[in-house]
Amino acid sequence: MSTPIFIRNASQLVTLQGSSNAPLVKGAMSELGIIENGSIWIENGVIQAVGKDSELVEKYKGRLNEADVVDACGKLVTPGLVDPHTHIVFAGSRENEFNMRLQGATYMEIMNSGGGIHATTRATKAATHEELFNESYERLNKFLLHGVTTVEAKSGYGMEWETELKQLEVAKELNEKHVIDLVPTFMGAHAIPKEFKECPDKFVDLLINEMIPKVAELGLAEFNDVFCEHGVFTPEQSKRILEAGKRYGLIPKIHADEIEPYEGAELAAKVGAISADHLLKASEKGMKAMAENGVVGVLLPGTAYFLMAESANGRKMIDLGVPVALSTDCNPGSSPTVSLPFIMSLGCLKMGMTPAEVITAATINAAHAINRGKEIGSLEVGKKADITIFNVPNYMKLQYSYGVNHTETVVKNGQVVVRGGHLFEELSLSNH
């Protein structure tokens, strides 16, 4: 049995209690379930009690000397942050494209000239399994230092079986060997390979008839994602790919309406996707369809920021009843960041969300976007003990003091893995 952990006397303890069955919408996204002077008792990796410090001291008074006591006085305690959309397993870097965009080139122009996704595909294809693992492991360490305890990880930098398989196998090994939980998504439909440019439906057939069945047979992914965008996959092709994944037990996700309106949000509702992501150009009709069907809108303001584009209308989506989540979209081309707290600040500054709403969007709603709402995302008895402590006195200051990493302590699966803003222990052994 592991040593109990007693997190004591937080200035604000954000519990988000009662949100495990469905993502929060509208006004409920601002109901954080805050306990002032709150404490948590953790044992065997699971939350055993949540409440006022005085209540828990009384409850465990005979065992206080057994526990690793974490003093949270004057600090903010939240569920561990959840990032529901990343492309974290990749090789190479694209700072040259950053310079090109600053001189006027668009994202799609760079991609269509052989850069963009294709540049990362070449680098990822050339990298060994070990190289991909080591690069991605270091990125996960940085995520952890920013308070993130669960990350979704997409393939998609292969677009042919060997490299897609390599990415998914690296993600599986990372999940086994790093304390952060990785949730795998197959995204063979990330772009049309050059050799299929004149016959894209043949590539769609290859995905449907060969790649998706293999992914399902090997149990390497939980979700199936597609980039539904003009010049990439049409709504009709995207529907075929997502429906094929469903037949093999893969839950649909969709990159939707990022560059221009393309009915991606509407398609997400039609196919029963768990989330539609990006949504910068989503129509009001599409937003309403998502709200009616409970599709989580995963918004990526860091991508819009980095591409110097207008952000998605998070305020409107929330007001229409879309359950909104936030993510870094960590990738080498359009959002090379691991700072989910900075993304939360952008949610406030660029999308009209409130400080309370972005907390919800980066915890329980993000958990629901990757089918983990019953396990993580809120601080409730019986849930996994994934917890982040920020060195700020309240949740509003977390966003107010932007661009600063306020993460002080991270508890993952009931173990302290970050203390004083530093990795607390050797993380090479699995915590799973």
Sequence and secondary structure as in RCSB ss.txt:
>XXXX:A:sequence
MSTPIFIRNASQLVTLQGSSNAPLVKGAMSELGIIENGSIWIENGVIQAVGKDSELVEKYKGRLNEADVVDACGK
LVTPGLVDPHTHIVFAGSRENEFNMRLQGATYMEIMNSGGGIHATTRATKAATHEELFNESYERLNKFLLHGVTT
VEAKSGYGMEWETELKQLEVAKELNEKHVIDLVPTFMGAHAIPKEFKECPDKFVDLLINEMIPKVAELGLAEFND
VFCEHGVFTPEQSKRILEAGKRYGLIPKIHADEIEPYEGAELAAKVGAISADHLLKASEKGMKAMAENGVVGVLL
PGTAYFLMAESANGRKMIDLGVPVALSTDCNPGSSPTVSLPFIMSLGCLKMGMTPAEVITAATINAAHAINRGKE
IGSLEVGKKADITIFNVPNYMKLQYSYGVNHTETVVKNGQVVVRGGHLFEELSLSNH
>XXXX:A:secstr
    EEEEEEEEEE  TT SSS   GGGGG   EEEEEEEEEETTEEEEEEEHHHHHHHTTTTGGGSEEEE TT 
EEEE EEE     S     HHHHHHHHTT  HHHHHHTT THHHHHHHHHHS HHHHHHHHHHHHHHHHHTTEEE
EEEE  S SSHHHHHHHHHHHHHHHHHSSSEEEEEEEEETS  GGGTT HHHHHHHIIIIIHHHHHHHT  SEEE
EEE TTSB HHHHHHHHHHHHHTT EEEEEESSSS  SHHHHHHHHT SEEEE TT  HHHHHHHHHHT EEEE 
HHHHHHTT     HHHHHHHT  EEE    BTTTB    HHHHHHHHHHHH   HHHHHHHTTHHHHHHTT TTT
SSS  TTSB  EEEESSSSHHHHHHSTTS  EEEEEETTEEEEETTEE S   S   
